[in-house]
Amino acid sequence: MPDAGENSGKSGGTRNELNGNVRGNAFQIGHVHGNINLHTASSKSSAKNSSSDDTDAFFGCLGCSVLVIVLIVIVLLVSMCGRGSDIPDESDPWPPGAKADRVLATVVDGLRSCARAVVLEPANCPQAESSPGSEVSDVEWKLHGFPEDGARIVYHESRFHVYGTAVMTVAYKDVMGSSFYTVEAPYLAEVSQDGTGLLSMKAREGEPPHPVLKRDPGVRDEEAARVLRAAFDRCVATPRSPMGPECPVSGIGNTPATDDGRWSLVGDPALNTRRQFDPGTGLISVVGSYAATFEHEGLFSERLTTPKNGNYRAKLMAGADGLEVLQIESCVDCGG
C-alpha cells in the first residue's frame, strides 16, 4: 500500500487515514476518520488457534513440571519409608586402633544393663512389653543368646553406630496373675570414638540399611530333644495347676487351680518334633505334642487324675552356656 504522505497533497485523490497495522483485506472509501482495523474471519480463527495453542503448550509444560516434581517426591518418600533414618548408609574410615570386638563388647554390656531393669518399658533400652493392668510388680528381664551376632557397625561423625537384634524374656505379675513372654528387641546403639563409651541405646525402628542375620548354630537333634525333655521336666515339677507361665497353659482337658497336686508326663514330648531356625533373631522354634496328667485331691478328699495334653511351640536359643529353652507355648495352629 502507498505511503499516506505521498497522496496527501493531490486534489481529488484518495487520502489514506488508516493508522496502525492492517491485517487481511482493508478498503477506504472517501474520508474516514478514526482508526479502522479489519481482520478476515480466517485471521481471527488463526489468532484464536495460535492463542489456544500457546495456552495449551503453557499448561502442558506446567503439567509436565508438576508431574516430574510429584514423581521425585514419591521416589524420595519410598526410599525413606521403612528405613532406619538414624543409621548412616555409608561408613567413614575407622579411627586408628579401633577394634570391632571392643565396640561390640560395649554394646553387649549396655544390653546386659538393660536386662537388669525392673520395669516393662525401661528408658534408654531397646526392649518393651505392655501389660493390660497398671499394677505391675516383680518384673524380671533376662538376656539370651549372642546379641552381638550379626550386628552391623558404621562409623560416622566421630562415633560408632551399631545395630543388631537381641532376644530377652520377661516375667512379671499384674492383676491377671503371672506372665511370661519372649521379646525380640532390635536395637540401635551409639558408641564413642574409642569404642569404650556407650552414648545411647534405643529400639531400632524400620528396616536397616543392611539385614541383621545370625549364624545357624547347627543344633543336633539329640541336643534339642535333651533340652526339651529337661524343660518339660521342670514344668511338671511344680505342684501347682496350671503350670508356670513359661510352660504350656492350655489345651485339651481342664485342670483345677490348686497348689497341692502332682504332674506326670505321659510319653515323650520330644517325639516327632519339627524344628526351624530364624536367622533374623537366632531363635529356634520346635513344634511338637505333649501329654500329662495332674493328680489332685477332689471335693470329698478323693484322689482325682485330670489329663492335660495338646500341641506346643518351644522357643530355643544357643548361648554361651549351650542350648536353652526359653519358653514353651500351647498352640492350636502350630504352622510356621
Backbone hydrogen bonds, N-H to C=O, Kabsch-Sander energy under -0.5 kcal/mol:
donor,donor_aa,acceptor,acceptor_aa,energy
6,E,3,D,-1.1
7,N,3,D,-0.5
7,N,4,A,-0.6
8,S,4,A,-0.6
10,K,7,N,-1.1
13,G,10,K,-1.3
15,R,13,G,-0.6
16,N,14,T,-0.6
17,E,15,R,-0.8
19,N,17,E,-0.6
23,R,38,L,-0.8
30,G,28,Q,-0.5
32,V,30,G,-0.6
33,H,31,H,-0.5
37,N,35,N,-0.5
38,L,36,I,-0.5
44,K,40,T,-2.1
45,S,41,A,-2.4
46,S,42,S,-2.3
47,A,43,S,-2.8
48,K,44,K,-2.9
49,N,45,S,-2.8
50,S,46,S,-2.7
51,S,47,A,-2.7
52,S,48,K,-2.6
53,D,49,N,-2.8
54,D,50,S,-2.5
55,T,51,S,-2.3
56,D,52,S,-2.8
57,A,53,D,-2.7
58,F,54,D,-2.3
59,F,55,T,-2.9
60,G,56,D,-2.8
61,C,57,A,-2.5
62,L,58,F,-2.7
63,G,59,F,-2.8
64,C,60,G,-2.1
65,S,61,C,-2.2
66,V,62,L,-2.5
67,L,63,G,-2.4
68,V,64,C,-2.4
69,I,65,S,-2.3
70,V,66,V,-2.7
71,L,67,L,-2.4
72,I,68,V,-2.3
73,V,69,I,-2.4
74,I,70,V,-2.5
75,V,71,L,-2.5
76,L,72,I,-2.3
77,L,73,V,-2.6
78,V,74,I,-2.8
79,S,75,V,-2.4
80,M,76,L,-1.7
81,C,77,L,-2.1
83,R,80,M,-1.7
84,G,207,E,-1.9
85,S,83,R,-1.4
87,I,84,G,-2.0
92,D,155,Y,-3.8
98,A,95,P,-1.9
103,V,99,K,-1.8
104,L,100,A,-2.8
105,A,101,D,-2.2
106,T,102,R,-1.8
107,V,103,V,-1.7
108,V,104,L,-2.7
109,D,105,A,-2.2
110,G,106,T,-1.6
111,L,107,V,-2.1
112,R,108,V,-2.5
113,S,109,D,-1.9
114,C,110,G,-1.9
115,A,111,L,-1.8
116,R,113,S,-1.1
117,A,114,C,-1.7
125,C,122,P,-0.8
129,E,120,L,-1.2
136,V,134,S,-1.2
137,S,173,K,-2.5
140,E,171,A,-2.5
141,W,115,A,-0.6
141,W,117,A,-0.6
142,K,169,T,-2.1
144,H,167,V,-2.5
149,D,146,F,-1.5
151,A,148,E,-1.8
152,R,163,Y,-2.8
154,V,161,H,-2.6
156,H,154,V,-0.6
156,H,159,R,-2.7
159,R,156,H,-0.7
160,F,191,V,-2.9
161,H,154,V,-3.6
162,V,160,F,-0.6
162,V,189,A,-3.1
163,Y,152,R,-2.1
164,G,187,Y,-1.4
166,A,185,A,-2.1
167,V,144,H,-0.6
168,M,183,V,-2.7
169,T,142,K,-2.0
170,V,181,Y,-2.3
171,A,140,E,-2.1
172,Y,179,S,-1.8
173,K,137,S,-2.6
174,D,177,G,-2.3
177,G,174,D,-1.8
179,S,172,Y,-2.8
181,Y,170,V,-2.1
183,V,168,M,-3.8
183,V,181,Y,-0.5
185,A,166,A,-3.4
187,Y,164,G,-2.2
188,L,202,K,-2.5
189,A,162,V,-3.2
190,E,200,S,-2.0
191,V,160,F,-2.6
192,S,197,G,-3.0
195,G,192,S,-1.8
198,L,196,T,-0.5
199,L,190,E,-2.8
199,L,197,G,-0.8
200,S,190,E,-1.4
202,K,188,L,-1.7
203,A,125,C,-0.5
204,R,186,P,-2.3
207,E,82,G,-6.0
213,L,211,P,-0.7
214,K,279,P,-3.1
224,A,220,R,-2.2
225,A,221,D,-2.5
226,R,222,E,-2.0
227,V,223,E,-2.2
228,L,224,A,-1.7
229,R,225,A,-2.3
230,A,226,R,-2.1
231,A,227,V,-2.0
232,F,228,L,-2.4
233,D,229,R,-2.4
234,R,230,A,-1.8
235,C,231,A,-1.8
236,V,232,F,-2.3
237,A,233,D,-0.7
238,T,235,C,-0.8
241,S,258,T,-2.4
247,C,244,G,-2.1
252,I,309,N,-2.2
258,T,241,S,-1.1
258,T,256,P,-0.8
262,R,295,E,-1.8
263,W,236,V,-0.7
264,S,293,T,-2.0
266,V,291,A,-3.1
267,G,265,L,-0.5
271,L,268,D,-1.4
273,T,270,A,-0.6
274,R,287,V,-2.1
276,Q,285,S,-2.2
278,D,283,L,-2.6
281,T,278,D,-0.9
282,G,278,D,-3.0
284,I,316,L,-3.1
285,S,276,Q,-3.1
285,S,283,L,-0.6
286,V,284,I,-0.5
286,V,314,A,-2.7
287,V,274,R,-2.6
288,G,312,Y,-1.9
289,S,271,L,-0.5
290,Y,310,G,-2.7
292,A,308,K,-2.9
293,T,264,S,-2.4
294,F,306,T,-2.7
295,E,262,R,-2.9
295,E,293,T,-0.5
296,H,294,F,-0.5
296,H,304,L,-2.7
297,E,260,D,-0.6
298,G,302,E,-4.3
301,S,298,G,-1.5
304,L,296,H,-3.5
304,L,302,E,-0.5
306,T,294,F,-2.6
308,K,292,A,-3.2
309,N,252,I,-1.7
310,G,290,Y,-2.1
311,N,331,C,-0.6
312,Y,288,G,-2.7
313,R,329,E,-2.7
314,A,286,V,-3.3
315,K,327,Q,-2.8
316,L,284,I,-3.3
316,L,314,A,-0.6
317,M,324,E,-2.3
319,G,322,G,-2.2
322,G,319,G,-1.7
324,E,317,M,-2.1
326,L,315,K,-3.2
326,L,324,E,-0.6
327,Q,315,K,-1.1
328,I,246,E,-2.1
329,E,313,R,-2.7
331,C,311,N,-1.7
334,C,332,V,-0.8
